[in-house]
């Protein structure tokens, strides 16, 4: 029996970070969708990703506002969200917006893979 490939939505306005994350996740067998601003996240979730990596500081709606909106909507509330940021207050942002986990930039790609795997296969 074939299992469905997991899809991860990466939302970050830094193209270099998106490219690095995408390369690692695709090598690991995930399908990756990417957007560069908070407003586009709400459009992209219509594709029903299995997990969202969400930057805190983006153009348009910021990450915490997008995360709160995702966690309030019935159709998206169960999608795991990992917030990412270079901001040292990332843990507080994650807790207050309802994110499932967080990563502080710069982060180790092995840690990213572990967190993604943990949330997708718990």
Backbone as JSON, one array per atom type, in Angstrom:
{
  "sequence": "XXXXXXXXXXXXXXXXXXXXXXXXXXXXXXXXXXXXXXXXXXXXXXXXXXXXXXXXXXXXXXXXXXXXXXXXXXXXXXXXXXXXXXXXXXXXXXXXXXXXXXXXXXXXXXXXXXXXXXXXXX",
  "N": [[0.84, -1.18, 0.0], [0.62, 2.15, -0.9], [1.79, 5.13, 0.61], [0.62, 8.46, 1.12], [2.5, 11.23, 0.0], [3.84, 13.55, 2.24], [3.01, 16.98, 2.65], [4.56, 20.1, 3.02], [4.2, 23.4, 3.97], [6.11, 26.19, 3.49], [6.66, 29.27, 4.81], [8.24, 32.14, 4.37], [10.05, 35.15, 4.0], [12.65, 35.28, 3.23], [14.5, 34.29, 0.69], [16.82, 32.68, 0.49], [16.73, 31.15, 2.84], [14.3, 29.8, 2.45], [14.98, 28.32, 0.15], [17.04, 26.67, 1.2], [15.68, 25.22, 3.22], [13.73, 23.98, 1.64], [15.3, 22.34, -0.06], [16.41, 20.49, 1.79], [14.07, 19.32, 2.87], [12.84, 18.22, 0.59], [14.74, 16.33, -0.19], [14.34, 14.62, 1.9], [11.97, 13.52, 1.19], [9.59, 14.95, 1.25], [6.9, 16.92, -0.1], [7.11, 20.29, -1.03], [5.64, 23.41, -0.56], [5.85, 26.9, -1.14], [5.64, 30.22, 0.18], [5.94, 33.81, 0.37], [4.93, 35.72, 2.07], [2.73, 36.71, 4.75], [0.02, 37.0, 4.06], [-0.31, 35.37, 1.83], [-0.15, 32.86, 2.93], [-2.67, 32.13, 3.9], [-4.05, 31.67, 1.53], [-2.56, 29.58, 0.48], [-2.98, 27.48, 2.28], [-5.24, 26.26, 1.45], [-4.53, 24.16, -0.09], [-4.21, 22.22, 1.72], [-1.84, 21.54, 3.47], [0.34, 19.3, 5.3], [1.87, 20.23, 7.34], [3.1, 23.35, 8.62], [5.72, 25.63, 8.21], [6.5, 28.58, 9.6], [7.53, 31.83, 9.3], [8.19, 34.43, 11.65], [8.44, 37.21, 11.18], [7.22, 38.75, 8.49], [6.26, 40.27, 5.34], [3.06, 41.89, 4.96], [0.57, 40.21, 6.74], [1.86, 39.38, 9.92], [3.75, 36.54, 11.23], [2.78, 35.58, 13.88], [0.11, 36.58, 13.88], [-0.96, 35.28, 11.65], [-0.66, 32.62, 12.48], [-2.36, 32.55, 14.74], [-4.8, 32.95, 13.43], [-4.89, 30.66, 11.8], [-5.09, 28.68, 13.78], [-7.56, 29.23, 14.84], [-9.45, 28.61, 12.9], [-11.62, 26.06, 11.83], [-10.93, 24.38, 9.68], [-8.18, 24.45, 9.56], [-7.05, 24.28, 12.06], [-5.88, 21.98, 13.12], [-3.54, 21.57, 11.76], [-0.16, 21.15, 12.17], [2.03, 23.72, 13.31], [5.16, 25.19, 12.99], [6.91, 27.79, 14.2], [9.37, 30.07, 13.0], [12.24, 32.08, 13.57], [14.64, 34.74, 13.87], [14.45, 36.16, 16.09], [14.97, 36.51, 19.52], [12.87, 36.14, 21.24], [11.33, 34.08, 20.35], [10.23, 31.74, 21.47], [8.27, 32.71, 23.23], [6.6, 33.99, 21.37], [5.74, 31.74, 19.95], [4.3, 30.33, 21.91], [2.24, 32.16, 22.56], [0.8, 32.41, 20.2], [-0.15, 29.94, 19.63], [1.35, 28.04, 18.3], [2.81, 24.85, 17.45], [5.44, 24.23, 17.8], [8.8, 25.62, 17.77], [11.58, 27.25, 16.11], [14.69, 28.74, 16.42], [16.41, 31.03, 14.4], [19.85, 31.25, 13.45], [19.25, 27.87, 12.49], [19.91, 24.37, 12.98], [19.8, 22.07, 10.38], [19.31, 19.37, 10.83], [17.96, 19.43, 13.25], [15.66, 20.77, 12.44], [14.58, 18.81, 10.68], [14.1, 16.76, 12.55], [12.13, 17.93, 14.21], [10.06, 18.38, 12.37], [9.52, 15.73, 11.55], [8.75, 14.63, 14.02], [6.34, 16.03, 14.58], [4.77, 15.35, 12.37], [4.49, 12.6, 12.48], [3.51, 11.81, 14.95]],
  "CA": [[0.0, 0.0, 0.0], [1.42, 3.36, -1.04], [1.36, 6.21, 1.49], [0.63, 9.79, 0.5], [3.64, 12.08, 0.32], [3.47, 14.66, 3.12], [3.25, 18.31, 2.08], [4.93, 21.11, 4.0], [4.14, 24.78, 3.51], [7.17, 27.02, 4.06], [6.32, 30.69, 4.66], [9.37, 32.97, 4.81], [10.38, 36.13, 2.97], [14.07, 35.17, 2.92], [14.59, 33.25, -0.35], [17.91, 31.75, 0.8], [16.24, 30.22, 3.86], [13.3, 28.94, 1.8], [15.69, 27.38, -0.72], [17.74, 25.69, 2.04], [14.67, 24.35, 3.84], [13.11, 23.2, 0.58], [16.24, 21.3, -0.49], [16.5, 19.45, 2.83], [12.79, 18.6, 3.0], [12.61, 17.43, -0.61], [15.63, 15.17, -0.1], [13.73, 13.73, 2.89], [10.77, 12.92, 0.63], [8.4, 15.78, 1.41], [6.55, 17.92, -1.11], [7.21, 21.6, -0.4], [5.01, 24.6, -1.14], [6.41, 28.04, -0.43], [5.09, 31.57, 0.01], [6.88, 34.77, 0.95], [4.28, 36.7, 2.93], [1.68, 36.18, 5.61], [-1.27, 36.99, 3.37], [-0.33, 34.22, 0.93], [-0.31, 31.62, 3.7], [-4.09, 31.77, 3.98], [-4.4, 31.11, 0.22], [-1.83, 28.31, 0.29], [-3.5, 26.39, 3.14], [-6.33, 25.58, 0.74], [-3.93, 22.92, -0.59], [-4.2, 21.34, 2.89], [-0.53, 20.98, 3.81], [0.38, 18.48, 6.51], [2.61, 20.98, 8.35], [3.47, 24.69, 8.17], [6.86, 26.33, 8.79], [6.01, 29.96, 9.5], [8.42, 32.87, 9.8], [7.51, 35.4, 12.51], [8.43, 38.54, 10.57], [7.02, 38.72, 7.05], [5.39, 41.34, 4.85], [1.64, 41.6, 5.1], [0.27, 39.75, 8.1], [3.04, 38.74, 10.51], [3.58, 35.14, 11.57], [1.87, 35.31, 14.99], [-1.28, 36.85, 13.47], [-1.35, 34.18, 10.75], [-0.76, 31.42, 13.3], [-3.61, 32.64, 15.52], [-5.91, 32.76, 12.5], [-4.91, 29.24, 11.44], [-5.52, 27.87, 14.93], [-8.98, 29.53, 15.11], [-10.31, 28.08, 11.85], [-11.84, 24.62, 11.93], [-10.28, 23.65, 8.59], [-6.71, 24.51, 9.66], [-6.6, 24.28, 13.46], [-5.12, 20.78, 13.46], [-2.29, 21.52, 11.01], [0.95, 21.57, 13.04], [2.75, 24.92, 12.9], [6.44, 25.47, 13.61], [7.31, 29.16, 13.89], [10.82, 30.24, 12.9], [12.62, 33.49, 13.64], [15.9, 35.11, 14.48], [14.09, 36.91, 17.28], [15.22, 35.7, 20.72], [11.59, 35.92, 21.92], [10.59, 33.14, 19.52], [9.45, 30.8, 22.3], [7.09, 33.44, 23.69], [5.72, 34.14, 20.19], [5.16, 30.43, 19.65], [3.31, 30.0, 22.94], [1.09, 33.06, 22.54], [0.0, 32.29, 18.98], [-0.68, 28.58, 19.54], [2.2, 27.17, 17.47], [3.12, 23.55, 18.03], [6.87, 24.2, 18.11], [9.52, 26.79, 17.26], [13.0, 27.13, 15.79], [15.36, 30.03, 16.37], [17.41, 31.16, 13.34], [20.01, 30.15, 12.49], [18.99, 26.56, 13.09], [20.53, 23.2, 12.39], [18.83, 21.38, 9.52], [18.94, 18.11, 11.47], [16.94, 19.76, 14.25], [14.45, 21.03, 11.66], [14.05, 17.53, 10.23], [13.58, 16.05, 13.72], [10.88, 18.57, 14.65], [9.08, 18.1, 11.34], [9.17, 14.32, 11.67], [8.02, 14.42, 15.28], [4.98, 16.55, 14.48], [4.03, 14.67, 11.31], [4.29, 11.18, 12.74], [3.26, 11.55, 16.38]],
  "C": [[0.89, 1.25, 0.0], [0.87, 4.45, -0.11], [1.5, 7.53, 0.77], [1.86, 10.57, 0.96], [3.15, 13.26, 1.16], [3.87, 15.99, 2.47], [3.51, 19.3, 3.2], [4.88, 22.48, 3.33], [5.21, 25.57, 4.24], [6.83, 28.48, 3.76], [7.44, 31.54, 5.25], [9.7, 33.92, 3.67], [11.86, 36.12, 2.6], [14.26, 33.99, 1.96], [15.69, 32.23, -0.05], [17.47, 30.72, 1.84], [15.22, 29.27, 3.25], [13.99, 27.9, 0.93], [16.41, 26.29, 0.09], [16.76, 24.7, 2.66], [14.06, 23.43, 2.79], [14.03, 22.05, 0.14], [16.3, 20.16, 0.52], [15.2, 18.64, 2.91], [12.5, 17.74, 1.78], [13.5, 16.19, -0.64], [15.04, 14.13, 0.87], [12.41, 13.15, 2.41], [9.48, 13.72, 0.78], [8.16, 16.62, 0.16], [6.56, 19.26, -0.41], [6.49, 22.65, -1.23], [5.64, 25.78, -0.43], [5.71, 29.33, -0.81], [6.02, 32.52, 0.75], [6.23, 35.84, 1.81], [3.11, 36.07, 3.66], [0.33, 36.07, 4.93], [-1.39, 35.75, 2.48], [-0.49, 32.89, 1.66], [-1.77, 31.18, 3.69], [-4.62, 31.23, 2.65], [-3.82, 29.72, 0.09], [-2.39, 27.17, 1.15], [-4.7, 25.69, 2.51], [-5.84, 24.28, 0.12], [-3.81, 21.86, 0.51], [-2.84, 20.71, 3.15], [-0.62, 20.18, 5.11], [1.07, 19.2, 7.66], [2.98, 22.34, 7.74], [4.69, 25.16, 8.95], [6.62, 27.8, 8.54], [6.98, 30.94, 10.13], [7.59, 33.87, 10.61], [7.38, 36.76, 11.82], [8.39, 38.43, 9.05], [6.2, 39.93, 6.62], [3.92, 40.93, 4.95], [1.35, 41.24, 6.54], [1.51, 39.06, 8.66], [2.7, 37.31, 10.95], [2.65, 34.86, 12.74], [0.4, 35.54, 14.64], [-1.8, 35.73, 12.58], [-1.55, 32.9, 11.56], [-2.06, 31.42, 14.12], [-4.83, 32.39, 14.62], [-6.02, 31.29, 12.09], [-5.48, 28.38, 12.56], [-6.98, 28.13, 15.31], [-9.92, 28.88, 14.1], [-10.41, 26.56, 11.93], [-11.06, 23.84, 10.88], [-8.76, 23.6, 8.71], [-6.18, 24.34, 11.09], [-5.73, 23.07, 13.84], [-3.82, 20.63, 12.66], [-1.17, 21.97, 11.95], [1.68, 22.78, 12.44], [4.04, 25.03, 13.7], [6.8, 26.89, 13.22], [8.84, 29.24, 13.91], [11.14, 31.73, 12.91], [14.02, 33.63, 14.21], [15.69, 35.88, 15.77], [14.27, 36.01, 18.51], [13.95, 35.43, 21.53], [10.73, 34.89, 21.2], [9.72, 32.19, 20.36], [8.17, 31.47, 22.8], [6.1, 33.63, 22.54], [5.0, 32.84, 19.9], [4.05, 30.1, 20.64], [2.07, 30.87, 22.82], [0.24, 32.93, 21.28], [-0.56, 30.87, 18.79], [0.12, 27.65, 18.66], [2.53, 25.88, 18.22], [4.58, 23.43, 18.44], [7.51, 25.46, 17.53], [10.97, 26.44, 16.97], [13.58, 28.53, 15.73], [16.43, 30.01, 15.27], [18.7, 31.67, 13.94], [19.79, 28.82, 13.19], [19.69, 25.47, 12.31], [19.47, 22.45, 11.59], [18.43, 20.02, 10.08], [17.86, 18.33, 12.52], [15.61, 20.04, 13.55], [13.8, 19.71, 11.24], [13.45, 16.74, 11.4], [12.24, 16.61, 14.16], [9.76, 18.3, 13.65], [8.59, 16.66, 11.47], [8.34, 14.03, 12.91], [6.57, 14.88, 15.16], [4.15, 15.81, 13.43], [3.67, 13.24, 11.68], [4.07, 10.85, 14.21], [2.02, 10.73, 16.59]]
}
